[in-house]
Amino acid sequence: MSRQYEKKRWCFDDSTQFTREKHSKGLDYMPDCINMSGQRYGRLTCIERVPNDKNRKTLWRCVCDCGKVVIVCAGDIRNGKTKSCGCLHDELAGERSRNRSNHIIGNKYGKLTVLKRYYSTSKRWHESHWLCKCDCGNEVVVPYKGIIQSKYKMCKKCRMELSTKRIPEYTVWEGMKRRCYNRNDRYYSTYGGRGIKVCDRWVNSFKNFYLDMGKRPTNKYSIDRINVDGDYCKENCRWATAKEQSVNRRSNVWIEHNGETKTISQWAEFYGLKYDTLRERYVRGDTGDFLFRKVK
């Protein structure tokens, strides 16, 4: 008898405890093993044995203390690798997470000070949340990762105020007050030093300033006082370009000609002359039509 024939006959021998009845029902190979029925391992209680898996590992149907029924490998149950349906792992992981994150209580992150853990029944929250207090006094609830990774540094109100400070009009408003009230500002002598002030409606409220002046047309516009000796107020302010503001200056020289009064730069543009040429003639004492003669 050949070895191949002996191996084939051995596979179907009764000594291997193979039952043709189980094979006809489509069940896997199930040799005798340790009876674990009714025994308890961790949170699992074995109920009955089930057909082996494709790797011929012994499987048992077990019920967990939480009520969930699972099928587990016998070796994993006996060596303590599997102790529950997974609920024990979740509880231990949650406990470790709570113990690990409790150290942030009392710490300050940006403007937020962590007060305590915040519990919610919302199923959308997959991580721990914490109750924090902002420097402005508002209390907010933020996620743990948002605090540690510095994604949340202040409450919503403070974030809105910060975003307001980034718009160009806020910079104009701050510069206007700085020129009038900050003695260390380089332009204080020509503004605050001359008695120029900001009206009561604007001085402490950027909102009122923005409502009265509106948004700048473009970045080429800045605030301009119509009366250079007047204060900053709604009636005396406008958005103007640098060219328009150059006409409205105390240092301008005004020249009257043919019944019109204009600055040197305006007359130079009107007659197509260079500003330096016209100014040199004016300083020299030229007047009338001789002042605006064409260059040969």
Secondary structure, DSSP 8 states (H G I E B T S, - for coil): --HHHHHHHHHT-GGGT--HHHHHTT----------TT-EETTEEEEEEE---TT---EEEEEETTS-EEEEEHHHHHTTS--SSSHHHHHHHHHHHHHHHGGGTT-EETTEEEEEEE----TT--S-EEEEEETTS-EEEEEHHHHHTTS--S-HHHHHHHHHHTSHHHHHHHHHHHHHH-TTSTTGGGTGGGT--B-HHHHT-HHHHHHHH---SSTTEEEEESSTTS-BSGGGEEEEEHHHHHHS-TT--EEEETTEEEEHHHHHHHHT--HHHHHHHHHHT--HHHHT----
